[in-house]
Amino acid sequence: MNNFHALVIAYLLAIFAPVAKADFELGLTYYQAKNFEKAYKEFLYSGELGDKDSQFNLGVMHYRGEFTPKSLPKAYAWLSLANQPRLESAEKTLGIISKKMTPEDIAAGEVLLKDLTLRYSESAIQKRMAPNTAVGSDAVEQYKSIRKITPVFPSSALKDGQFGIVDASMTVAKDGSVRDIQILVPNPEFNMATIKAIRQWQYLPATKNGMAYSTYGTKVRINYAAGGAASLDAKKLNKHLSKIKEKALGGTSQDKYAFALQTDALQSMVSGIYKEEKEKAKVVFENPNTWYYQAAVEGMPVAELQMGMNMLAGRMCTLNTDVGLGWIERAASKGTIDAQYQLGATYYEGGITERDTTKGIYWLDKASKNGFANASVKLAWIYATSTDASIRDAAKAKTYIAQVKDDHPDQLSYWEAQAAVAAAAKDFPSAIKSQQKAVDLATEYGLNLPTQKLQLAKYEAGQPWVE
């Protein structure tokens, strides 16, 4: 084995350890399976987001001619980019391959490096991933609301003259129902009222080429404003915002994120309470995406996720799917389970991006192993119902659904998954029982979900559900 080959193998083995970043692991999984095309694609995606290990492996693959034609100049350029500011493995490898290069090869490599640096240096990446806050609506919905129940104002809060907001995230499923409800910014007085209302909402789902698809990570904000207008003083609000902005200007990523979050929330609250534009104008707000972005650039995972969600929705910025997914992948790579789930579900289903079932299952499994029950339910459904026989696996489906407690917050999805798993195992009496619970829940929520009854009919006929 030559020195270069030994170095590459040693490096790959060293970084294929639990501490390696998750997005890079997927590329290595493909690489070890000798699926060089998919490995190259994953390394390129991560390398373009600034991952130095991925840039290193791109250089290796160009040197060895794996998927891409062998090219010393391209290998030199990618390895040199990985070595900015300094990556020991890249530096050593550069020293080895430089001895094999002619002066013309090195000159060509320097030209390529200059181009890569212009596009993929950290400053270039930050510029490319910045939100365009000059335009953009409050939200760009790919779906259409057909039933929206107004939350019941809790009597205790109404009596005390309380007001506030609740931020939640949800999935608008391809059948139009709302799933995966999570409270993001909690308010104990209003949380339950919010959940009870949202689970009764129904939509015409987003479609692509005539096919419905689910929209994940949709953010909603409920304003509880009764009796609150008198308590909001514009001067006090401006003073408060000025104080936390001052802290954010010279502070940490947490300070920047806190300012963005409060600006975001208070802006929504003011819009909900003050009906007159002249009243709203008394409070001076900045676009929160400016500050989410600054916190994200400093590597704060929750800010990266928020930035990605806002860019996917075009919320107070221009809609940008590719960059939005890039921010979410950065957060997912750092172990943020909400990001892992959203990324996995989005890639598995497709819709807003090219479908990639392998990548989707990979990220969903990451979220499931990190204890995210929604991901376990989703994987149970996938393994029980997939039309792809190479994916469908009743035993895996049973393993995933067994990890979820029967008081799981998303009862509708839970009982549908339980039914599908039982049917995949040919336990049709259990499938019928579980599916009937799902149908009853939909009726209780006032939802019209014809697919549920079709699923029940399948189980009654002794057939599994496949989609």
C-alpha positions as CSV (number, residue, x, y, z in Angstrom):
1,M,0.0,0.0,0.0
2,N,1.5,3.4,-1.0
3,N,1.9,6.2,1.5
4,F,-1.0,8.3,0.0
5,H,-3.4,5.4,0.0
6,A,-2.5,4.5,3.6
7,L,-3.0,8.2,4.6
8,V,-6.5,8.3,3.0
9,I,-7.7,5.1,4.6
10,A,-6.3,6.1,8.0
11,Y,-8.0,9.4,7.8
12,L,-11.3,8.0,6.7
13,L,-11.2,5.5,9.6
14,A,-10.2,8.2,12.1
15,I,-13.1,10.5,11.1
16,F,-15.6,7.8,10.8
17,A,-16.1,7.9,14.6
18,P,-19.1,9.0,16.8
19,V,-17.7,12.6,16.9
20,A,-18.0,13.0,13.1
21,K,-20.7,15.3,11.9
22,A,-23.9,13.6,10.8
23,D,-24.1,15.1,7.3
24,F,-20.5,13.9,6.6
25,E,-21.3,10.4,7.9
26,L,-23.9,9.9,5.2
27,G,-21.3,10.6,2.5
28,L,-18.9,8.2,4.2
29,T,-21.7,5.6,4.3
30,Y,-22.0,5.8,0.6
31,Y,-18.2,5.9,0.1
32,Q,-17.6,2.7,2.1
33,A,-20.4,1.0,0.1
34,K,-18.4,2.2,-3.1
35,N,-21.4,4.2,-4.2
36,F,-19.1,7.0,-5.3
37,E,-21.7,9.0,-7.2
38,K,-23.9,9.5,-4.1
39,A,-20.8,9.9,-1.9
40,Y,-19.5,12.7,-4.2
41,K,-22.9,14.3,-4.2
42,E,-23.1,14.4,-0.4
43,F,-19.5,15.6,0.0
44,L,-20.1,18.3,-2.6
45,Y,-23.3,19.5,-0.8
46,S,-21.6,19.6,2.6
47,G,-18.4,21.1,1.1
48,E,-20.3,23.9,-0.5
49,L,-21.7,24.7,3.0
50,G,-18.1,24.9,4.3
51,D,-17.5,21.5,5.8
52,K,-13.7,21.0,5.7
53,D,-13.8,17.2,5.9
54,S,-16.1,17.0,2.9
55,Q,-13.8,19.4,1.0
56,F,-10.9,17.1,1.9
57,N,-12.7,14.0,0.6
58,L,-13.6,15.8,-2.7
59,G,-9.9,16.4,-3.2
60,V,-9.2,12.7,-2.5
61,M,-11.9,11.6,-5.0
62,H,-10.5,13.9,-7.7
63,Y,-7.1,12.4,-7.0
64,R,-8.3,8.8,-7.2
65,G,-10.8,9.4,-10.0
66,E,-13.7,8.1,-8.0
67,F,-17.0,9.0,-9.8
68,T,-15.2,12.0,-11.3
69,P,-12.3,11.9,-13.8
70,K,-8.9,11.9,-12.1
71,S,-7.5,15.4,-11.9
72,L,-4.5,16.5,-10.0
73,P,-5.3,20.3,-10.3
74,K,-8.8,19.7,-9.0
75,A,-7.5,17.6,-6.2
76,Y,-5.0,20.3,-5.3
77,A,-7.7,23.0,-5.3
78,W,-10.2,21.1,-3.1
79,L,-7.4,20.0,-0.6
80,S,-6.1,23.6,-0.5
81,L,-9.6,24.9,0.2
82,A,-9.9,22.3,3.0
83,N,-6.6,23.6,4.4
84,Q,-7.9,27.1,4.9
85,P,-7.1,28.1,7.6
86,R,-5.4,24.7,8.4
87,L,-6.5,21.1,8.3
88,E,-3.6,18.8,9.2
89,S,-4.8,15.9,7.0
90,A,-5.2,18.2,4.0
91,E,-1.8,19.8,4.6
92,K,-0.1,16.4,4.7
93,T,-1.9,15.1,1.7
94,L,-1.1,18.3,-0.3
95,G,2.5,17.7,0.4
96,I,2.3,14.2,-1.0
97,I,0.4,15.0,-4.2
98,S,2.3,18.2,-4.9
99,K,5.4,16.1,-5.5
100,K,3.5,14.3,-8.3
101,M,2.4,17.6,-10.0
102,T,4.1,19.5,-12.8
103,P,4.5,23.3,-12.5
104,E,1.6,23.5,-15.0
105,D,-0.6,21.3,-12.8
106,I,0.1,23.5,-9.8
107,A,-0.6,26.7,-11.8
108,A,-3.9,25.2,-13.0
109,G,-4.7,24.1,-9.4
110,E,-4.1,27.7,-8.1
111,V,-6.6,29.1,-10.7
112,L,-9.2,26.5,-9.6
113,L,-8.5,27.3,-6.0
114,K,-9.1,31.0,-6.6
115,D,-12.5,30.2,-8.1
116,L,-13.4,27.8,-5.2
117,T,-12.4,30.4,-2.6
118,L,-14.6,33.0,-4.2
119,R,-17.5,30.7,-4.0
120,Y,-16.9,28.6,-0.9
121,S,-14.8,30.5,1.6
122,E,-16.6,31.1,4.9
123,S,-17.3,34.8,4.0
124,A,-18.6,33.8,0.6
125,I,-20.9,31.1,2.1
126,Q,-22.2,33.6,4.7
127,K,-23.0,36.1,1.9
128,R,-24.8,33.4,-0.2
129,M,-26.8,32.2,2.8
130,A,-27.9,35.7,4.0
131,P,-31.6,36.4,3.8
132,N,-33.0,39.0,1.5
133,T,-35.0,41.1,4.0
134,A,-35.8,43.9,1.5
135,V,-38.8,42.0,0.2
136,G,-40.9,39.1,1.5
137,S,-44.4,38.6,2.9
138,D,-45.2,37.5,6.4
139,A,-45.5,34.0,5.0
140,V,-45.8,32.2,1.7
141,E,-48.2,29.3,2.2
142,Q,-48.0,26.4,-0.3
143,Y,-51.4,25.2,1.1
144,K,-54.8,26.8,1.5
145,S,-56.8,27.0,4.7
146,I,-60.3,25.5,4.5
147,R,-61.1,25.3,8.2
148,K,-59.6,27.3,11.0
149,I,-61.0,27.2,14.5
150,T,-60.3,30.2,16.7
151,P,-58.8,29.2,20.1
152,V,-61.1,29.6,23.1
153,F,-59.7,32.3,25.3
154,P,-59.1,30.6,28.7
155,S,-61.6,32.0,31.2
156,S,-58.9,32.4,34.0
157,A,-56.7,34.5,31.7
158,L,-59.7,36.5,30.5
159,K,-60.8,37.2,34.0
160,D,-57.3,38.5,35.0
161,G,-57.0,40.6,31.8
162,Q,-54.0,38.6,30.6
163,F,-52.7,38.6,27.1
164,G,-49.8,36.9,25.2
165,I,-48.8,34.8,22.3
166,V,-48.1,31.1,21.7
167,D,-45.7,30.0,18.9
168,A,-46.2,26.5,17.6
169,S,-44.9,24.4,14.7
170,M,-46.9,21.9,12.8
171,T,-47.1,19.7,9.7
172,V,-49.8,20.3,7.1
173,A,-50.2,16.6,6.0
174,K,-50.9,15.6,2.5
175,D,-54.5,14.7,3.6
176,G,-54.9,18.3,4.7
177,S,-54.9,17.6,8.5
178,V,-52.5,19.1,11.0
179,R,-49.9,16.8,12.6
180,D,-46.8,17.1,14.7
181,I,-48.0,20.1,16.8
182,Q,-45.3,21.4,19.0
183,I,-45.3,24.4,21.3
184,L,-42.2,26.5,20.5
185,V,-42.7,29.6,22.7
186,P,-44.9,28.3,25.5
187,N,-47.3,30.3,27.6
188,P,-48.8,28.0,30.3
189,E,-52.1,29.9,30.3
190,F,-52.7,29.4,26.6
191,N,-50.9,26.2,25.5
192,M,-53.8,23.8,25.7
193,A,-56.3,26.2,24.1
194,T,-53.8,26.5,21.2
195,I,-53.4,22.8,20.7
196,K,-57.1,22.1,20.9
197,A,-57.7,24.7,18.2
198,I,-54.9,23.8,15.8
199,R,-55.6,20.1,15.7
200,Q,-59.0,21.0,14.3
201,W,-57.6,23.0,11.4
202,Q,-57.8,21.6,7.9
203,Y,-56.2,22.7,4.6
204,L,-56.0,22.0,1.0
205,P,-52.5,20.6,0.9
206,A,-49.6,21.7,-1.2
207,T,-49.3,20.0,-4.6
208,K,-46.5,19.3,-7.1
209,N,-47.4,17.9,-10.6
210,G,-50.9,17.2,-9.3
211,M,-49.7,15.2,-6.3
212,A,-50.3,16.4,-2.7
213,Y,-47.4,16.5,-0.3
214,S,-46.9,17.4,3.3
215,T,-45.4,20.7,4.5
216,Y,-43.2,20.3,7.5
217,G,-42.0,22.8,10.1
218,T,-44.8,25.3,9.5
219,K,-44.8,28.0,12.1
220,V,-48.0,29.5,13.5
221,R,-48.5,32.2,16.1
222,I,-51.6,32.7,18.1
223,N,-52.3,36.1,19.6
224,Y,-54.4,36.2,22.8
225,A,-55.0,40.0,22.9
226,A,-58.2,40.4,24.9
227,G,-57.8,43.3,27.3
228,G,-54.2,43.7,26.4
229,A,-54.1,46.9,24.4
230,A,-54.2,49.1,27.4
231,S,-51.2,47.3,28.8
232,L,-49.0,47.9,25.8
233,D,-47.2,51.3,26.0
234,A,-45.3,52.2,22.8
235,K,-42.7,54.2,24.6
236,K,-42.0,51.4,27.0
237,L,-41.8,48.8,24.2
238,N,-39.4,51.0,22.3
239,K,-37.2,51.4,25.4
240,H,-37.3,47.7,26.0
241,L,-36.3,46.9,22.4
242,S,-33.6,49.5,22.5
243,K,-32.1,48.0,25.6
244,I,-32.0,44.4,24.4
245,K,-30.7,45.5,21.0
246,E,-27.8,47.3,22.7
247,K,-27.0,44.0,24.5
248,A,-27.2,42.1,21.2
249,L,-24.9,44.5,19.4
250,G,-21.9,43.6,21.5
251,G,-23.1,40.4,22.9
252,T,-23.2,36.7,22.2
253,S,-25.1,34.7,19.7
254,Q,-27.7,34.0,22.5
255,D,-28.1,37.8,22.9
256,K,-28.7,38.2,19.2
257,Y,-31.1,35.3,19.1
258,A,-33.0,36.7,22.1
259,F,-33.4,40.1,20.4
260,A,-34.6,38.4,17.2
261,L,-37.1,36.3,19.1
262,Q,-38.5,39.2,21.2
263,T,-38.7,41.5,18.1
264,D,-40.5,38.7,16.2
265,A,-43.0,38.0,19.0
266,L,-43.7,41.6,20.0
267,Q,-44.2,42.7,16.4
268,S,-46.8,40.0,16.0
269,M,-48.5,41.0,19.3
270,V,-48.6,44.7,18.3
271,S,-50.1,43.8,15.0
272,G,-52.8,41.7,16.7
273,I,-53.7,44.3,19.3
274,Y,-53.4,47.6,17.4
275,K,-55.7,47.8,14.4
276,E,-54.8,51.3,13.3
277,E,-51.6,51.6,11.3
278,K,-50.7,54.9,13.0
279,E,-50.8,53.0,16.4
280,K,-48.6,50.2,15.1
281,A,-46.1,52.7,13.7
282,K,-45.4,54.1,17.2
283,V,-43.4,50.9,17.9
284,V,-40.1,50.7,15.9
285,F,-39.2,47.1,14.9
286,E,-36.3,45.7,13.0
287,N,-36.6,42.6,10.7
288,P,-35.9,39.7,13.1
289,N,-34.3,37.7,10.3
290,T,-31.3,40.2,10.4
291,W,-30.6,39.0,13.9
292,Y,-31.5,35.3,13.4
293,Y,-29.0,35.4,10.6
294,Q,-26.2,36.9,12.8
295,A,-26.8,34.3,15.5
296,A,-26.8,31.6,12.9
297,V,-23.6,32.8,11.4
298,E,-22.0,32.5,14.8
299,G,-23.1,28.8,14.8
300,M,-26.2,28.8,17.1
301,P,-28.2,25.7,16.1
302,V,-31.7,27.0,17.1
303,A,-31.0,30.2,15.1
304,E,-29.9,28.2,12.1
305,L,-33.1,26.2,12.3
306,Q,-35.2,29.4,12.6
307,M,-33.4,31.0,9.7
308,G,-34.0,27.9,7.6
309,M,-37.7,27.7,8.4
310,N,-38.2,31.4,7.6
311,M,-36.4,31.1,4.3
312,L,-38.4,28.0,3.3
313,A,-41.6,30.0,4.0
314,G,-40.5,33.4,2.7
315,R,-41.4,34.8,6.1
316,M,-40.2,38.4,6.2
317,C,-37.6,37.5,3.6
318,T,-37.4,36.2,0.0
319,L,-38.3,32.5,-0.2
320,N,-35.2,30.4,-0.9
321,T,-35.6,26.6,-0.7
322,D,-32.0,25.6,-1.3
323,V,-30.5,28.0,1.2
324,G,-33.3,27.3,3.7
325,L,-32.5,23.6,3.6
326,G,-28.8,24.4,4.0
327,W,-29.4,26.2,7.2
328,I,-31.6,23.4,8.5
329,E,-28.9,20.9,7.6
330,R,-26.4,22.9,9.6
331,A,-28.7,22.7,12.6
332,A,-29.4,19.0,12.1
333,S,-25.7,18.2,11.9
334,K,-25.3,19.7,15.4
335,G,-27.9,17.4,16.8
336,T,-30.9,19.6,16.7
337,I,-33.7,17.0,16.7
338,D,-36.4,19.3,15.2
339,A,-34.1,20.1,12.3
340,Q,-33.2,16.4,11.9
341,Y,-36.9,15.5,11.7
342,Q,-37.9,18.3,9.3
343,L,-34.9,17.5,7.1
344,G,-35.6,13.8,7.0
345,A,-39.4,14.1,6.4
346,T,-38.8,16.7,3.7
347,Y,-36.2,14.6,1.8
348,Y,-38.2,11.4,2.1
349,E,-41.4,12.9,0.8
350,G,-39.9,15.4,-1.7
351,G,-42.3,18.1,-2.7
352,I,-40.2,21.2,-2.1
353,T,-37.0,19.5,-3.1
354,E,-35.8,16.4,-5.0
355,R,-36.9,13.2,-3.3
356,D,-34.2,11.2,-1.6
357,T,-35.5,8.3,0.4
358,T,-32.1,7.2,1.7
359,K,-31.2,10.7,3.0
360,G,-34.7,11.1,4.4
361,I,-34.6,7.8,6.4
362,Y,-31.1,8.6,7.5
363,W,-32.1,11.9,9.1
364,L,-35.4,10.5,10.5
365,D,-33.4,7.7,12.2
366,K,-31.0,10.3,13.7
367,A,-34.0,12.1,15.2
368,S,-35.6,8.9,16.4
369,K,-32.3,7.8,18.1
370,N,-32.2,11.2,19.8
371,G,-35.6,10.5,21.4
372,F,-37.9,12.4,19.0
373,A,-41.1,10.5,19.0
374,N,-42.6,12.1,15.9
375,A,-39.6,10.6,13.9
376,S,-40.3,7.1,15.3
377,V,-43.9,7.3,14.3
378,K,-42.9,8.5,10.9
379,L,-40.4,5.7,10.4
380,A,-42.9,3.1,11.6
381,W,-45.4,4.4,8.9
382,I,-42.7,4.4,6.2
383,Y,-41.5,0.8,6.9
384,A,-45.1,-0.5,7.2
385,T,-46.5,1.2,4.1
386,S,-43.7,2.0,1.6
387,T,-44.4,1.0,-2.0
388,D,-40.7,0.2,-2.3
389,A,-40.2,-3.4,-1.4
390,S,-36.6,-2.8,-0.5
391,I,-37.7,-0.3,2.2
392,R,-40.9,-2.0,3.5
393,D,-40.0,-4.0,6.6
394,A,-42.7,-5.0,9.1
395,A,-40.2,-5.9,11.8
396,K,-38.5,-2.5,11.6
397,A,-41.9,-0.8,11.6
398,K,-42.8,-2.7,14.8
399,T,-39.5,-1.7,16.5
400,Y,-40.0,2.0,15.8
401,I,-43.7,2.2,16.9
402,A,-42.8,0.3,20.1
403,Q,-40.6,3.2,21.1
404,V,-43.6,5.6,21.2
405,K,-45.9,5.9,24.3
406,D,-49.6,5.5,23.6
407,D,-50.2,9.0,25.0
408,H,-48.1,10.5,22.2
409,P,-49.4,14.1,21.6
410,D,-50.1,13.5,17.9
411,Q,-52.8,10.8,18.5
412,L,-54.1,10.8,15.0
413,S,-50.7,9.9,13.5
414,Y,-49.9,7.5,16.3
415,W,-53.0,5.3,15.8
416,E,-52.8,5.4,12.0
417,A,-49.2,4.1,12.4
418,Q,-50.2,1.5,14.9
419,A,-52.8,0.2,12.5
420,A,-50.5,0.2,9.5
421,V,-47.8,-1.7,11.5
422,A,-50.3,-4.3,12.7
423,A,-51.6,-4.8,9.1
424,A,-48.0,-5.2,7.8
425,A,-47.6,-8.0,10.3
426,K,-51.0,-9.4,9.1
427,D,-52.6,-8.8,12.5
428,F,-55.7,-7.3,11.0
429,P,-58.0,-7.4,14.1
430,S,-55.5,-5.1,15.8
431,A,-55.2,-3.0,12.7
432,I,-58.9,-2.5,12.5
433,K,-59.1,-1.6,16.2
434,S,-56.3,1.0,15.9
435,Q,-57.6,2.5,12.7
436,Q,-61.1,2.9,14.2
437,K,-59.5,5.0,17.0
438,A,-57.9,7.2,14.3
439,V,-61.3,7.6,12.5
440,D,-63.0,8.4,15.8
441,L,-60.4,11.1,16.6
442,A,-60.8,12.7,13.2
443,T,-64.6,12.8,13.8
444,E,-64.0,14.3,17.2
445,Y,-61.8,17.0,15.6
446,G,-64.4,17.7,12.9
447,L,-62.0,16.6,10.1
448,N,-63.1,15.1,6.9
449,L,-60.4,12.5,6.0
450,P,-61.7,10.1,3.3
451,T,-58.3,8.2,3.2
452,Q,-58.7,7.1,6.8
453,K,-61.9,5.2,5.8
454,L,-60.2,3.7,2.8
455,Q,-57.4,2.4,5.1
456,L,-60.0,0.9,7.5
457,A,-61.7,-0.8,4.5
458,K,-58.4,-2.3,3.4
459,Y,-57.7,-3.7,6.9
460,E,-61.3,-5.1,7.1
461,A,-60.6,-6.8,3.8
462,G,-57.4,-8.4,5.2
463,Q,-55.0,-6.2,3.2
464,P,-52.2,-4.0,4.3
465,W,-52.1,-0.3,3.4
466,V,-49.3,0.6,0.9
467,E,-48.6,4.1,-0.4
